[in-house]
Amino acid sequence: MQHVIEDSLKPRLTERVDILTAVNILRSRGYRNEDLIAEITRLFYVDLDEYNDVVQLSA
């Protein structure tokens, strides 16, 4: 069963440490780098500039 997440209920990820935590959790659940952006934006509002910096530094 697929869960639907309403956009109005999504948390915001704007801090580097929060984005890094989310990225690390998704990676530990088996998401590949190319799938991270789709999943993280499905779950959160993300500062994409910070997201790109985090992914580049943590790769």
N, CA, C and O atoms as a MOPAC input file, in Angstrom:
PM7 MOZYME 1SCF
protein

 N      0.84400 1    -1.17600 1     0.00000 1
 C      0.00000 1     0.00000 1     0.00000 1
 C      0.88800 1     1.23700 1     0.00000 1
 O      1.79700 1     1.36600 1     0.82000 1
 N      0.62000 1     2.11500 1    -0.90300 1
 C      1.41300 1     3.33200 1    -1.01200 1
 C      0.80000 1     4.41400 1    -0.13300 1
 O     -0.41200 1     4.63300 1    -0.14200 1
 N      1.66300 1     5.08500 1     0.62600 1
 C      1.19900 1     6.15600 1     1.49900 1
 C      1.24800 1     7.47700 1     0.75700 1
 O      2.20800 1     7.76500 1     0.04200 1
 N      0.21600 1     8.26900 1     0.93100 1
 C      0.15400 1     9.58300 1     0.30900 1
 C      0.50800 1    10.62300 1     1.36800 1
 O     -0.05900 1    10.63500 1     2.46000 1
 N      1.43300 1    11.47600 1     1.03400 1
 C      1.84500 1    12.53800 1     1.94900 1
 C      1.37500 1    13.86100 1     1.35700 1
 O      1.73800 1    14.21600 1     0.23600 1
 N      0.57300 1    14.57500 1     2.11100 1
 C      0.09700 1    15.86700 1     1.63700 1
 C      1.22600 1    16.88400 1     1.72400 1
 O      1.97600 1    16.91200 1     2.70000 1
 N      1.34100 1    17.71500 1     0.69800 1
 C      2.40300 1    18.71600 1     0.65800 1
 C      2.35900 1    19.66400 1     1.85100 1
 O      3.40400 1    20.11800 1     2.31700 1
 N      1.17600 1    19.96600 1     2.34500 1
 C      1.07900 1    20.91000 1     3.45100 1
 C      1.63400 1    20.33900 1     4.75400 1
 O      1.89100 1    21.08700 1     5.69700 1
 N      1.81800 1    19.03100 1     4.81200 1
 C      2.31200 1    18.38800 1     6.02100 1
 C      3.80000 1    18.08600 1     5.97100 1
 O      4.35700 1    17.57200 1     6.94100 1
 N      4.44500 1    18.39300 1     4.87300 1
 C      5.86200 1    18.08400 1     4.73300 1
 C      6.71100 1    19.00400 1     5.58900 1
 O      6.50600 1    20.21800 1     5.59900 1
 N      7.66900 1    18.42500 1     6.31200 1
 C      8.62300 1    19.26700 1     7.03800 1
 C      9.59400 1    19.93500 1     6.06600 1
 O      9.77700 1    19.47600 1     4.93900 1
 N     10.20000 1    21.00500 1     6.51300 1
 C     11.19200 1    21.71700 1     5.70700 1
 C     12.59000 1    21.31100 1     6.14600 1
 O     12.88900 1    21.24400 1     7.33800 1
 N     13.43800 1    21.04400 1     5.16500 1
 C     14.84500 1    20.76700 1     5.43500 1
 C     15.65400 1    21.89900 1     4.82000 1
 O     15.81100 1    21.97900 1     3.60200 1
 N     16.16100 1    22.76600 1     5.67700 1
 C     16.95500 1    23.88700 1     5.18000 1
 C     18.34700 1    23.90200 1     5.78600 1
 O     19.25900 1    24.51500 1     5.23200 1
 N     18.51700 1    23.23700 1     6.90900 1
 C     19.81500 1    23.19500 1     7.57400 1
 C     20.64100 1    22.03100 1     7.04500 1
 O     20.12400 1    20.93300 1     6.83500 1
 N     21.91100 1    22.27800 1     6.83400 1
 C     22.82400 1    21.28200 1     6.27300 1
 C     22.81000 1    19.98500 1     7.08300 1
 O     22.78700 1    18.89700 1     6.50800 1
 N     22.82300 1    20.09100 1     8.39000 1
 C     22.87100 1    18.89500 1     9.23600 1
 C     21.59200 1    18.06500 1     9.09000 1
 O     21.64900 1    16.83600 1     9.10800 1
 N     20.45800 1    18.71900 1     8.94700 1
 C     19.19500 1    18.00000 1     8.76500 1
 C     19.14700 1    17.28900 1     7.41900 1
 O     18.67000 1    16.15800 1     7.31600 1
 N     19.64200 1    17.96000 1     6.39800 1
 C     19.67600 1    17.35400 1     5.06200 1
 C     20.63600 1    16.17600 1     5.06000 1
 O     20.32600 1    15.12900 1     4.49100 1
 N     21.78300 1    16.32600 1     5.67800 1
 C     22.75300 1    15.23800 1     5.75200 1
 C     22.17500 1    14.03600 1     6.49800 1
 O     22.37900 1    12.89300 1     6.08900 1
 N     21.47000 1    14.28700 1     7.57200 1
 C     20.83500 1    13.20400 1     8.32100 1
 C     19.82600 1    12.45900 1     7.45600 1
 O     19.80700 1    11.22900 1     7.43800 1
 N     18.99200 1    13.20100 1     6.74300 1
 C     17.99600 1    12.57700 1     5.86900 1
 C     18.66300 1    11.77500 1     4.75700 1
 O     18.22200 1    10.66900 1     4.44600 1
 N     19.71000 1    12.31300 1     4.16100 1
 C     20.44000 1    11.62400 1     3.10200 1
 C     21.05000 1    10.33000 1     3.64100 1
 O     20.97500 1     9.28600 1     2.99200 1
 N     21.64700 1    10.40100 1     4.81900 1
 C     22.26400 1     9.20900 1     5.40700 1
 C     21.22500 1     8.14000 1     5.73400 1
 O     21.48000 1     6.95100 1     5.54100 1
 N     20.07300 1     8.54600 1     6.22200 1
 C     19.00600 1     7.58000 1     6.51400 1
 C     18.52700 1     6.92300 1     5.22800 1
 O     18.36100 1     5.70500 1     5.17800 1
 N     18.30400 1     7.72000 1     4.18700 1
 C     17.84300 1     7.14600 1     2.92000 1
 C     18.88900 1     6.21500 1     2.32300 1
 O     18.54400 1     5.16700 1     1.77700 1
 N     20.15200 1     6.58100 1     2.42100 1
 C     21.22300 1     5.70200 1     1.92000 1
 C     21.25500 1     4.39300 1     2.70600 1
 O     21.46400 1     3.32600 1     2.12900 1
 N     21.04900 1     4.47200 1     4.01100 1
 C     21.05800 1     3.25400 1     4.82700 1
 C     19.87600 1     2.34600 1     4.49900 1
 O     19.91400 1     1.14600 1     4.77100 1
 N     18.83100 1     2.92000 1     3.91600 1
 C     17.66100 1     2.14000 1     3.50000 1
 C     17.77900 1     1.65600 1     2.06100 1
 O     16.83900 1     1.08200 1     1.51000 1
 N     18.94600 1     1.89500 1     1.45500 1
 C     19.21600 1     1.33500 1     0.14300 1
 C     18.98800 1     2.24500 1    -1.04600 1
 O     19.08300 1     1.79400 1    -2.18700 1
 N     18.69200 1     3.51000 1    -0.81300 1
 C     18.50700 1     4.42700 1    -1.93200 1
 C     19.85500 1     4.77600 1    -2.54000 1
 O     20.81400 1     5.07700 1    -1.82900 1
 N     19.91200 1     4.73100 1    -3.85000 1
 C     21.13900 1     5.10300 1    -4.56600 1
 C     21.15700 1     6.62100 1    -4.74000 1
 O     20.12400 1     7.28200 1    -4.63100 1
 N     22.33800 1     7.16100 1    -5.01000 1
 C     22.47600 1     8.61600 1    -5.15700 1
 C     21.51300 1     9.18600 1    -6.18500 1
 O     20.95200 1    10.26100 1    -5.97300 1
 N     21.31400 1     8.48600 1    -7.29200 1
 C     20.43100 1     9.02300 1    -8.33000 1
 C     18.95500 1     8.96800 1    -7.92800 1
 O     18.13200 1     9.64300 1    -8.54600 1
 N     18.60200 1     8.18300 1    -6.91100 1
 C     17.21800 1     8.09400 1    -6.45200 1
 C     16.93500 1     8.98600 1    -5.24500 1
 O     15.78100 1     9.18100 1    -4.86500 1
 N     17.99100 1     9.52100 1    -4.64900 1
 C     17.82600 1    10.32100 1    -3.42700 1
 C     16.95300 1    11.55100 1    -3.63100 1
 O     16.07100 1    11.82400 1    -2.81700 1
 N     17.18500 1    12.28600 1    -4.69200 1
 C     16.46600 1    13.54800 1    -4.89100 1
 C     14.96200 1    13.31600 1    -5.01900 1
 O     14.16700 1    14.08500 1    -4.47900 1
 N     14.57600 1    12.27300 1    -5.72400 1
 C     13.14300 1    11.99300 1    -5.88100 1
 C     12.50600 1    11.65500 1    -4.53900 1
 O     11.41200 1    12.12900 1    -4.23200 1
 N     13.17600 1    10.85000 1    -3.75200 1
 C     12.61000 1    10.43400 1    -2.46700 1
 C     12.62500 1    11.55200 1    -1.43700 1
 O     11.64700 1    11.73900 1    -0.71300 1
 N     13.71400 1    12.29000 1    -1.36400 1
 C     13.80100 1    13.34000 1    -0.34400 1
 C     12.81300 1    14.47600 1    -0.64100 1
 O     12.26000 1    15.06700 1     0.28600 1
 N     12.59000 1    14.78300 1    -1.91300 1
 C     11.61000 1    15.83600 1    -2.23700 1
 C     10.17900 1    15.33000 1    -2.11100 1
 O      9.25000 1    16.12700 1    -1.97700 1
 N      9.99500 1    14.03100 1    -2.15200 1
 C      8.66700 1    13.46400 1    -1.90100 1
 C      8.31100 1    13.60700 1    -0.42500 1
 O      7.14900 1    13.81700 1    -0.07500 1
 N      9.31300 1    13.49100 1     0.43000 1
 C      9.08300 1    13.50800 1     1.87100 1
 C      9.20400 1    14.88600 1     2.51500 1
 O      8.55700 1    15.15500 1     3.52800 1
 N     10.03100 1    15.76600 1     1.93300 1
 C     10.35000 1    17.05000 1     2.55800 1
 C     10.36700 1    18.17300 1     1.53100 1
 O     10.53500 1    17.94200 1     0.33300 1
 N     10.18800 1    19.40600 1     2.03400 1
 C     10.57800 1    20.58500 1     1.26600 1
 C     12.05800 1    20.75400 1     1.53600 1
 O     12.46200 1    20.84600 1     2.69500 1
 N     12.87700 1    20.79800 1     0.49400 1
 C     14.32200 1    20.78500 1     0.67100 1
 C     14.94700 1    22.01100 1     0.01100 1
 O     14.58800 1    22.38000 1    -1.10700 1
 N     15.88300 1    22.63200 1     0.71700 1
 C     16.70800 1    23.67900 1     0.12500 1
 C     17.64400 1    22.96200 1    -0.85400 1
 O     18.60000 1    22.31000 1    -0.43300 1
 N     17.37800 1    23.07900 1    -2.13000 1
 C     18.10900 1    22.29100 1    -3.12900 1
 C     19.57300 1    22.69200 1    -3.26100 1
 O     20.41400 1    21.85200 1    -3.57800 1
 N     19.88800 1    23.95600 1    -3.02300 1
 C     21.29600 1    24.36500 1    -3.05300 1
 C     22.07200 1    23.65300 1    -1.94100 1
 O     23.16200 1    23.13000 1    -2.17400 1
 N     21.51000 1    23.63800 1    -0.74400 1
 C     22.15200 1    22.94300 1     0.37200 1
 C     22.20100 1    21.44200 1     0.10200 1
 O     23.20600 1    20.79200 1     0.38900 1
 N     21.12300 1    20.89300 1    -0.44700 1
 C     21.08600 1    19.46800 1    -0.76800 1
 C     22.22600 1    19.10000 1    -1.71700 1
 O     22.93400 1    18.12000 1    -1.48900 1
 N     22.40200 1    19.88400 1    -2.77800 1
 C     23.46100 1    19.60700 1    -3.74500 1
 C     24.83700 1    19.67300 1    -3.09700 1
 O     25.69500 1    18.83700 1    -3.38100 1
 N     25.05600 1    20.66000 1    -2.22800 1
 C     26.33400 1    20.75900 1    -1.51900 1
 C     26.56800 1    19.53500 1    -0.63500 1
 O     27.66700 1    18.98000 1    -0.61500 1
 N     25.53500 1    19.11600 1     0.09300 1
 C     25.65500 1    17.96100 1     0.98800 1
 C     25.97100 1    16.70600 1     0.21200 1
 O     26.85700 1    15.94400 1     0.59800 1
 N     25.26400 1    16.48000 1    -0.87400 1
 C     25.47900 1    15.25200 1    -1.66500 1
 C     26.87000 1    15.24300 1    -2.27400 1
 O     27.51800 1    14.19700 1    -2.30900 1
 N     27.34100 1    16.38400 1    -2.75400 1
 C     28.68600 1    16.44400 1    -3.33800 1
 C     29.75900 1    16.19000 1    -2.28800 1
 O     30.74400 1    15.50500 1    -2.56100 1
 N     29.57800 1    16.73200 1    -1.10000 1
 C     30.57600 1    16.57100 1    -0.04200 1
 C     30.55700 1    15.18100 1     0.58800 1
 O     31.58100 1    14.69800 1     1.07100 1
 N     29.39500 1    14.54400 1     0.58100 1
 C     29.28200 1    13.24700 1     1.25400 1
 C     29.42000 1    12.06400 1     0.29600 1
 O     29.32700 1    10.91100 1     0.71900 1
 N     29.63800 1    12.33700 1    -0.97700 1
 C     29.74700 1    11.25000 1    -1.95300 1
 C     31.06900 1    10.52600 1    -1.88200 1
 O     31.30100 1     9.58800 1    -2.64500 1

